[in-house]
Amino acid sequence: MTAAPDPTTSAGAASKPHRVALVTGGSRGLGRALVAGLVDAGWAVVTDGRDPAALADSPATRAIPGDVGDVDHRRELLTATAALGRLDLLVLNAGTLGPSPLPRLAELADRDLTETLVANVVAPHALARDALPQLRAAGGTVVAITSDAAAEAYEGWGAYGASKAALEHLARVLAEEEPALTVLRVDPGDLRTDMHQAAFPGEDISDRPLPEVAVPGILALVDRRPATGGRWRAQDVRAPDVEAEAVAP
């Protein structure tokens, strides 16, 4: 399904090569907002999601239903980016909260922990690994979407927090192993999304900002490509310059 024109056919494309991004989990929430922001900034964007209906009106250049954990789906995503000529940006956004309501560790089932780790660690790693040839060719950027739950301990957030901490460490190792790439760990902050609502069932989360507030900071980081990579809070970053400092570690 195609909802946006291919930038390779737009005016001026011959003089300025288009940039291509792959954003996972682009059917709703932060992923959808980021896809829209990238398209508005002139990027060609490939995205995916597990719900075909939610992808039907995606602004992405290509929106492909499926699960990143599936090898055939990963192959389809990377075939789509290759058809666009390059892969400059991979955003590892797709994931799962885990069971809702959030269980304490004493009640966390093995199956739920395993499924959370597979969705939030194993699948993103597999896609990043498979995408490396295209990313290396473009000298590209990898953005791992993380959470403050990766760095702070919150009751009930054991499975999700552990999975995001693991994703962050994979990203840190990737930065060491692939110095030609820019690898960023980005915490978008609390947002008004379906996932955040599932973490607080029955509660009013209307005080949280919409996902769009995190997009300018992420786009600024992608454009500036800080040499140190690092961990960033998206809502603390202001375009056009990356004014905030990376947060440790």
Number of C-alpha atoms within 10 A of each C-alpha: 15 15 14 15 14 18 21 16 10 11 9 11 12 11 7 9 12 20 21 26 26 28 27 27 27 31 29 19 18 25 25 25 19 24 30 19 18 23 19 11 11 14 21 26 30 26 29 29 23 16 15 15 11 15 24 15 14 23 26 30 24 24 27 26 22 20 20 26 18 12 14 11 17 21 14 13 25 19 12 21 22 13 9 21 16 21 29 24 25 24 25 26 21 24 23 16 20 25 19 13 13 20 17 14 13 7 9 16 13 8 9 14 18 14 17 22 23 17 20 29 23 17 21 23 20 15 22 19 12 15 20 18 12 18 22 17 13 18 17 23 24 26 22 25 25 28 20 17 19 20 15 11 12 12 11 19 21 20 25 24 23 20 28 25 20 18 24 24 14 16 23 19 12 18 19 12 10 13 13 15 24 22 29 29 26 27 21 23 18 17 21 19 17 11 16 15 16 16 17 13 12 9 9 10 15 11 9 13 14 15 20 19 16 25 22 19 26 28 21 19 25 20 14 13 17 15 11 11 21 20 23 23 21 23 18 16 22 17 14 13 12 20 13 14 12 19 11 8 7
